[in-house]
Amino acid sequence: MRKLSKLLLALTFALSITSSAFAVTVASWGGAYTESQKLGYGDPTAKALGIDINWVDYSGGLSEIKAQKEAGAINWDIMDVFAMDTITGCDEGIFVEFDFDKDFPPAPDGTPASEDFFTSMPSKCAVGNILYSWNYAYNSEAWNKTPKTIKDFFNTKRFPGKRAIYKSALTNLEIALAADGVKMGKGGDLIYKKLEADGGVDRAIAKIKDLCSDPNGGCVFWSAGAQPPELLMSGEVVMATGWNGRFFNATVGEGAPIVQVWDGQGLDYEYFALVKGGPDEANAKKALSMMTNTEMLAGSAKYIAYAPWRKSSIAVMEAGEPWYKDGKTNMVPHMPTAPANLKKYFLVNADFWADNSAEIGEKWEAMKAGL
Amino acid sequence: MSNETQKILTTDGVPLEESLKKVEKKNKIKAFLLVAPLLFYLLITYIFPIGDMFLRSVDDKMVTKMLPKTFKAMEQWDGQELPPEEVFKAFYLDYRILVKEKTFGKLATQLNYEKNGFKSILKKLARKQKKFTEGNYKEQIMKVHKRWANVEYWRAIKRRAPNYTYAKYLKGVDMYEDENGKIVQVEETRRVHKKLWFRTLEIAFFVTVFCFLMAYPIAHLLATLPMKYSNLLMICVLLPFWTSLLVRTASWMILLQQQGIVNDFFVWIGLVADENRPEMMYNKTGTYVAMTQILLPFMVLPLYSVMKTISPSLMRAGKSLGGTPFIAFWKVYFPLTIPGIGAGCLLVFILAIGYYITPALVGGASGTLISNQIAYHMKSTLDWSFASAMGLMLLVGVLAIYWVYNKLVGVDNIKLG
């Protein structure tokens, strides 16, 4: 019996080695997010194409893939990256450039891929998978008034208490200007125009500084996505910016007394990029094309409240409601792209941040150091 | 004849001196072979990466090679006003080649490090330059984006001309070399690195002091208590040492936050009012508390190992010779523990200076240290040369502290156990 189990163990080990050698490896962020990707489109694609798809965790950024490339041993085929990283990775020649409409299938009604996605891609090396939102949420037990707008986030007179904001300047400057009375414009283009103009960044940073040094306010800076709901639940802060999927999990999943505010939300995207010279580039390309088709992208929204990139995927979800995995929650109203949530929003401008993040980062840190 | 008698021969007729030398040489080779793996290991894991880091931080050949004509044309330009037409033309010719070879993205990344805002205008230029007509390139380039008419951007290009540069080191202390070759500070709102250096040093210094103040009595107890108690105490010291760093940091967050256990306790015993709970987390207090606890074992263990070797009879002798307990401690016991103090302080300080997870999680606004900045440039901006430069500066800083320590206390006095 013992011998048999040992033999089995050896066999499975050998099998796992041989199978992983011919598999497509995707590097993503781990946790509930990777789970949604794996269950939503990874496994179905693997089954349909007969290719194994392995998911590995990484913590973002391009340093690892750049190191792999310099060492001449690339281990990843596909990476789940931020918009800024697709731009840098494309510039550095790390990722493959796509011929978008050729490489990705059209919507079921024949709309070409480039029109089925919400916006155009930030670089030629990117294909979108989800849209998520930087919105804010509050602890509904803090006051009996309800914050409704992005201005309320900065209104410490009406809503006293500490705020949690993201540790770096990304999206904080945008909401600061919006709260300071700058018109959003279409997709936030007026905000970015203001930020690019002289003194725009300083004005936004000053607004944040006011909030953080206000005795009625004050800031906690969060770095991990799990922190905002946690800080709200523990009563450490009364309002927090964060990622809508995390707030969704806390409210719908755990029943926490947290309410999301969509006014002035920042829509941001997550992308797949195909690594140039990855271990199995041809299969990876096939898998990527399938994973980002209409049905597949809609699949991931069953498990997490992030919106699929394709408009046609939303239609699939609407037809299939209640779409959430618990079988009773309608998913579409929780999507950042639901019309009710899109009244005032900005699209996080990857080009602006790719251009300016280093210098803004210095100003931001200098501001934080003076708090 | 006299010479012959002086030389002592071995049985096989070889002079003893020579044969001894031979044996010695053999032994030396053997000894070297024994340490060779270690030496090799050090070379590969230590000397070579540091050398590579240094090269990376000063090497700027890539940009120099990408814009050969431009830099040649720029030699005549004094950097005061917008460069002349020749520079624009040379830049256009260089850049056209880069666009054709699809390597212009790399140039964009590099120039963006030098001056933010380059990425988008270079990309725009890559698209527009295809329709350029012969002649008057200055006007055509300036029409692509208004930043091309800003002399700052051309100065930034010129700064990247040399093959080797120490600009990254200047940047690490918020300085740069301006167009007149003078080294000046960057504008005030952007001076952050110097602040971070001082903050890093300050936190490392105070954490070392706190660790020392707390560890000394503990180590003394450990060394003097009877075995059955000291073993238990030792486990208390070692248990947290074996627990994951992140777990310990997270538990401090639970303990110290405003609605946390410590604050609840203070309110319960009436020390503070409920609506006036002190902030012990997301500021320096939190950083000091968490880092001191995490680094405490590194101070306790060397102190303990030294104190264990000090005979209790020495203190008794001191007292019997007429010293008060304090004098006996100060004149006899304390000097004997200095090697342990040295080792502990050096260990804690060096570990603290490179710390970043804990301050990032519990430090709030002041939670960014220089190592976070290095990680940021490694991971996000991919400016590895700047990250290398700052890493080396940190290393040199540690070495300098080690040197000062050696001058003051003497490295021979360090004892780790």
Contacts between the chains, C-beta under 8 A, distances in Angstrom:
chain1	res1	chain2	res2	distance
A	59	B	379	7.9
A	60	B	379	7.1
A	61	B	378	7.7
A	61	B	379	3.3
A	61	B	380	5.7
A	62	B	379	7.4
A	62	B	382	5.7
A	63	B	378	5.0
A	63	B	379	4.7
A	63	B	382	6.8
A	66	B	382	6.3
A	66	B	384	7.9
A	84	B	380	7.7
A	87	B	119	7.5
A	88	B	109	6.4
A	88	B	382	6.1
A	90	B	105	6.4
A	91	B	104	8.0
A	91	B	105	2.6
A	91	B	106	6.4
A	91	B	108	5.7
A	91	B	109	5.4
A	91	B	119	7.8
A	92	B	105	6.4
A	92	B	106	6.1
A	92	B	109	6.4
A	92	B	382	7.1
A	93	B	102	7.5
A	93	B	103	7.5
A	93	B	105	7.0
A	93	B	106	7.3
A	167	B	360	7.7
A	167	B	367	7.9
A	167	B	368	7.9
A	202	B	189	6.8
A	212	B	365	7.1
A	219	B	364	7.8
A	219	B	365	6.8
A	220	B	282	5.0
A	220	B	364	6.3
A	221	B	282	7.4
A	221	B	364	6.0
A	221	B	365	6.2
A	221	B	367	7.1
A	223	B	360	6.0
A	223	B	361	7.1
A	234	B	257	6.4
A	234	B	259	5.3
A	234	B	260	7.8
A	235	B	258	7.6
A	235	B	259	4.4
A	236	B	257	5.1
A	236	B	258	5.8
A	236	B	259	5.9
A	351	B	119	7.5
A	351	B	120	5.4
A	354	B	112	7.8
A	354	B	119	5.3
A	354	B	120	7.6
A	355	B	112	6.8
A	355	B	116	6.0
A	355	B	117	5.2
A	355	B	118	7.5
A	355	B	119	4.8
A	355	B	120	5.0
A	356	B	116	4.8
A	356	B	117	6.4
A	357	B	116	7.8
A	357	B	380	7.4
A	357	B	381	7.3
A	358	B	112	7.3
A	358	B	113	6.9
A	358	B	116	5.5
A	358	B	381	5.8
A	358	B	383	7.7
A	359	B	116	4.1
A	359	B	190	6.5
A	360	B	116	7.7
A	361	B	376	7.3
A	362	B	190	4.3
A	362	B	191	7.9
A	362	B	192	4.7
A	362	B	193	8.0
A	363	B	189	5.1
A	363	B	190	5.7
A	363	B	192	7.9
A	365	B	192	4.3
A	365	B	195	7.7
A	365	B	196	7.2
A	365	B	368	5.9
A	365	B	373	7.8
A	366	B	189	5.9
A	366	B	190	6.5
A	366	B	191	6.2
A	366	B	192	4.6
A	366	B	195	6.9
A	368	B	365	4.4
A	368	B	366	7.4
A	368	B	368	6.9
A	369	B	192	6.7
A	369	B	195	4.7
A	369	B	196	7.6
A	369	B	199	7.2
A	369	B	365	7.5
A	369	B	366	7.0
A	369	B	368	7.9
A	371	B	365	4.3
A	371	B	366	7.6
